[in-house]
Amino acid sequence: MIGVVASFAGSAAFATSAIAMTVKQDEDGRSYESLIRWSLFSSATTIASLVLVASALFLVANRLSAWSRTLLLVAGWMHLGFLTWMLGRPFLMELLGTGKVQWLDEYGWKLVAFCFWSATALITVAARAWWRPANPWVVVAAVTALLLEAVSWAPFVSGMLEDVSESHPYAYRLFWPIRDALTSGALLVLVHGMLRDAPPALPSPNRGAAWLRWAGASLQIRIVAAIAIAVLSVGIVKSPGALKVVLLVGPAVTVLAIIGLSWGLLGIDRAELPHMPKVRLTVGAALIALSAGLQVNQLLAMFRIVSDRTSMFANEAESWSVIGPLIGITGMVLACSAIASWAGKTGNQSVREMAIARAIVHAVLSVLVLLMPLALSKATSRGAILAIALVGAIAAVISIVVVAAVFNRAADAIQPSPVLPEARLR
């Protein structure tokens, strides 16, 4: 539900800003800046929604069996494939050049949209929408989802939508949030039908510990990527082409590490650990994924400014430059708060106190890093600038290290459950 609400919020915000720009037609560019801002927000909510919905499909699959479980697992992996496209396409287009891979952008979207529609079809089959449905609304939801998801790639329908966008721009803009609302509601109805008679999921402490370590490792990868970018861009890479690769691949790895952290938090949720606050953990994972989605376009805009030495992408780089990191900080604090609550209810006071203290340290240091540009703007000497930048980098690294230790400590605190040895026939 959090995932589908996020997707609808992004689509509705972008449609509203696009209609406002068309109506106002101002000359000072404020409506255009608003359109850019909400376009970035819409893209970020799509990324967050894909992470959450894919995790939800895996979570529902754990409560099913036989072919229904298999179909949902395949649908979940297809959602992750769409997520990979959303994250990798901008960096690939920038690395290879838009002109060289324009065919990929033209036909890739339709192929990905068809695969997404296929995933929806698998979900309808897993929900038994076409025979012995749980209720008549399941059939209605299946038909609605398949018809509305097909408009993105169906040859004749997509052409008709292009004509509508030229003749009736307001109706075209309003169509997409309405479509997202209907498809999201249909997905919730299908999931409810599958879970009505499904048995409750069993706790899996071993998986919970593994996903906690995954979250800690994702943060460590983020630190390594940031240090590697700084070292390679300053002292090792001399070729302009190699430097371009470093400045693109490095941020891409950083974004993937943040997405990996969000996925790890959702994996802890899927492990069904007793006393783990599910809503708090899920909201934290959603906010972290949203901050990663906002960083994708910001990092690309910064790369274009550095490589092209032009300020025409300043709006993209400045949009959400403060609110985006604050969203990520809030998500991290919520995740640490969930771990602290779980540790307190399970009687592990040391982990609880550690999680609370480290969350405060992370929030304080991260806010200080956000304030560093203000200090840099007032610096008058090169030595002061380097000193402030060094302090900011150290504070950023420490803020990540202290939180990574929380996840690893929580993983060590989980008592492993006995596992049956593998049976072999001779």
N, C-alpha and C positions, 0 to 999 in steps of 0.2 A: 504493500500500500504506500509506503514511503517513496519507493521508486517511481510508481506511476504518478503520484502527486507531484514529485519533482519534475518529471517529464512534462506534465501539463502546465506547470508553473512557468517553465522556460518557454514553451511554445506560446502561451498566452501573453507573456511579457514582450516577446519579440513581435507578435502580431499587433499588439497595442502600440508599440513604438513605431512600427512601420506605417500604421494607419495615421498616427499623429504627424509623422513627417510628411505624408501625402497631403493631409488636410492643411497644415500650417504653411508649408513651403516657405520657411523662413530663410532669410539671406545670411544670417549670422552663424549658421551651422550648428545651432544647439540641437535641433532635431536630428541632424546627422550624427552628432556625437552620442545622443541617446540611443539611436539605432545601433551604432557600433557597440555600445555598452551592453545592450540587451541581446544583441546577436552573440556576443561572447558568453553571456549568461546562459542563453539557450543551448549553445554547444556544450557548455559545462554540465548543465542539468541532464543532457542526453547521455553523457559519459557516466555520470553518477547513477542515472536510472538503469543503464545497461549493467553496471556492476551489481546493483541491488537486485534487479530482476533475475539475472543469471544465478546469483547466490540463492534466491528464493526458489528457483526451479530445482537446483540441487537439493535444497532443504526439503522440498515437497517429495522429490524422488526418493529420499531416504525413508519416507513413510509408505511408499508403494512397493509393489513387487511385480515380478514377471515383466511382460512387454511394456506395461505402462511406465515402469521405472526406467526401462531402457530408452523409450521415446523421450521422456522428460530430460534424461541425461544428455541425449543428442541435442535437444532443443537448447539446453543450457550451454553446451559447447558452441552452438551456432551463435548464441548471443555474445559469447566471449569473442568469437570471430568478428562479429560486427564491432565490438569494442576495440579490437586490434586494428580494424580499418579506420575507425574514428581517430585513434591515437597516432597511427603510423602514417596515414595519408598526408597530413600537412607537412611532416618532416621529409617524407619521400618526395613530395612535389617540390619542396624547397631545395633539397639536395640535388635532384636530377634536373631541375628547371621545369617550369610550368609548360613551356612550349614543347619539350621533348616527350612529356608523358600526358599530354592533354587527352589522348584517347583513353588513358587509364581513368581520368577524372570523369570522362563522359560516359563510358560504358561500365566503369567500376561501380558507380552508385546504383545503376539498375541491377547489376548482378548481386550486389550486397542486399538490395531491397528484396529481390526475389528469394534469396536465401533466408532473409528475415521472415518473409511470408511463409516459406516452407517450415520454419521453426514454429510459427503460429499454427500451421496445419497439423504438425506433430502434437502440439499441445491439445488441440481439439480432439484428436484421436485418443490421446492418453486420457482425456476426460470423458471418454465414451459419449461424445456428443451426438454421434450418428446412429447409435443403437443403445437401447436401455439407458437413456440419460437419467441423471439423478433427479432432474426436474425440467420442465419445458424451457425455463430460462437458460439452461445450458445450451440448448439448440440455438436459441435466439442469439446468445453471446457468440457462439461459434460462427454462425453465418455473418454476423456483424463484423467480427474481427477479420475474417477472411476477405470480405468484400472491401473493407476500408484499408486494409494493408496492401491490397492489390493495386490501389490507385497510384502508388509510387513507381511501379514498374510496368504495368499493363500498357501495351503500345497505344491503343486507341484512347484509353482514358487519360493517360499522361499528356497526350496531345491536346485533348479537350481542355485539360486544366491550364495548359499554356495559353490557349485562346481566352479562357475566362480571366486569367491574370492580366491580360491586356485590355479587355473590354470592361471587366468588373473587378478592379483591383481590391476594393473593400471586401467583397464576397470571397475572393481568393485568399486574402489574409485571414479572414475569420474561419475559413474552412478547416485550416490545419489544427488550431487548438480544439475545435469541436471534434475533429477526427480523433485527436489524441485522447480526448476525454472519453469518447465512446469506446475506442479500442482498449483503453486502460480499464474501464468498467467491465468490458467483456472479459478481459484477462482475469480480473478478480472473481467474476462469476464462475469461470472455468476452474480456477484454483479451489474455490469454495466447494464446487461439486466434487472434485477429486478428494478433498480432505474430509468430506462428510462422514464416510465410513472407514477412513484410514486409521490404523492403530497409532497410538502415540509413539513418538521417536524415543529410542533408548539413549541414555547418557553414554558418551564415549570420552572418558578422561584422557586416553592416549591421543586421540585426535585433537582434543583441546590443548594439550601440552605442545603438540607438534605445531598447531597454528599459532600459539603464543610465540614459539621460537621463530616461526616464519615472519611474524610481525617485527620481532627484534632484528632479524636478519635484513628485512627490507629497509629499516632505518640505517643499519650499518652500510648497506649498499649505497644508500643516498649520500652518506658521508664520503665514502671512497670515490664516488662519481664526482662530487664537488671538488675534492682535493685533486683528482686526476685532471679535471678541466683546467683548474688554475695552473697546475704544473706544466701541462702540455701546451697551453696557450701562451704561457710566458716564456719558457726557456727551451723547450724541446722542438716544437713544431716550427719549421721555418717556411715551408711551402704554403702559399696562399690556399691551394686546393686542400691540403691536409688540414690546415687551420679551419677551413670551412667545415670539413667533416667533424672535427673535434667540437666546434661550437654548435653543431646540430645534434650529433650523437650523444654528447654529454648531457644536455638538457633532456633529451629523449629518455635516457637511462634514469635521470632523476624523476621524471614524471612517472615512468613505469614503476620505480621504487615506491612512490607514494600510492599509486594504484595497488601495488602489491601489499602495502600496509593495510589499505582499506579491505582488500580481499581477505587478508589474514584475520582482521577483526570479525568479518562476517563468517569466516571459518570457525572461529571460537563460538559464535552464535550457533552454527550448525552442529557443533559438538554436543549441544544440549547439556552443558555443565550445570549441575544443580546450584541454585541461588545466584546464577549469573544474570544481571539485569539485561534482558534482551533488547528492550526498546532503547535504553540509553546507549548500549553498545552499537545498535544498528544506526541510530541517529549520528553517533560519532563517526562511524564508518562512512555514512552518506556525506557528512560535511567534509571529511578528508578527501573523498573522491571528487566532490564538487570543487575543492580548492585545486586539486590536480588538473581538472578540466579547465579551470580558469588560467592556470599557468601555461597550458599548451600554447594558446594564442599570444600570451604575453611574451613568452620566450621566443616565439617565431618573430614577433614584431621587433623585439630587441635585436635579434640577429639581422633582420633586414636593415635596421637603422645603422648597425655597426658595419655591415658589409657594403651597403649602398651609400653610406654616409649621407643619408637624407632623413628628414624629420617628418615625412609624410605618414609614417606609421606611429607617430607619437600618441595618437588617441588610443590605439590598441594596446600600446605598452603601458600607458598610464591608467587605463580603465581597470578597476578592481585591484590596483597595485597595493592598496592598504586593506580594503575589505576582504580581498581574497585570502591573504595570509591570516587575517583574524578569524576567518571561517575555519581554516585549517587548525589554528591554535585551539579554537573552541572544540573542534572534533577530537583533538588529542586529549584535551582536558576531560571530555566526556568519557573517552575510552579508559583513561586512568581512573576516573571516578567509578566506572563500572567494575574495574578490577578491584579497587579498594572496597567497594560494597560487597563483592563476592568474597574477598578475603576476610572481611569482618564477620560475615555470616557463617563462614566455615571455620572460624576460630583462629585464623592466622593473622595475628595483630601486627607482626613485623612487616609482612607484605602490605597490609593496609596502610600503616604509617608511611612506608616507603613510597607507595603509589601516590598518596596525598601530597607528601613533601616534594616528590619529583615533578608532579603536575604543576605545583606552584612555581618551582624553579624553571620549568620549561616555559610557562606562560610569561614570567617576568623577563627571562632572557630573550624570548622571541619578540616581545614588545620592544625591548631595547634595540634589537636588530632593526625593527621597523623604523625606529627613531634615528638611526644612524645617518640617513640622507640629510636630515636637518642639521646634524653636527658637521657633516661634510660641507654643506653649503656655507657654513660660517668659518671654515678653516682657511687660514691665510697663507700657510706655507706647505711645501710639498711633504716635509716630514710629518706635519700634523695630519695631513690627508692619509698618508701611509699608516700612521699609528692608529687613526680612527678606523680605517678599513681592516687592519689586522685585529683590532679588538672586536669589531663586528663579526669577522670570520670565526674567531675563537669562541665568541658567545653563541654563534649559530651551531657550531660543532658540539659544544657542551650541552646545549638545549636538546639536541637529538640523542646524544650519548646517554643522558640521564634517563630518558624515557625508554630507550632500548633496554637498559638494565632492568626496568620494571617488568617488561614482558618476559625476559629471561628468568627473573626471580620468580615470577608467578608460575612459569612453566615448571620450574624445579619444585614448587610447592605442591603440585598436583600429584597425588598418589597414583601410580600406574596400575591399571587393572590387568589381571592375569589374561594371557592370550593362549588359546589352544594351539598346540603345535600343528604344523601342516601334516595332513594325512596323505600317505602315498600308497598306491597299490603296487604290489610286486607279483 
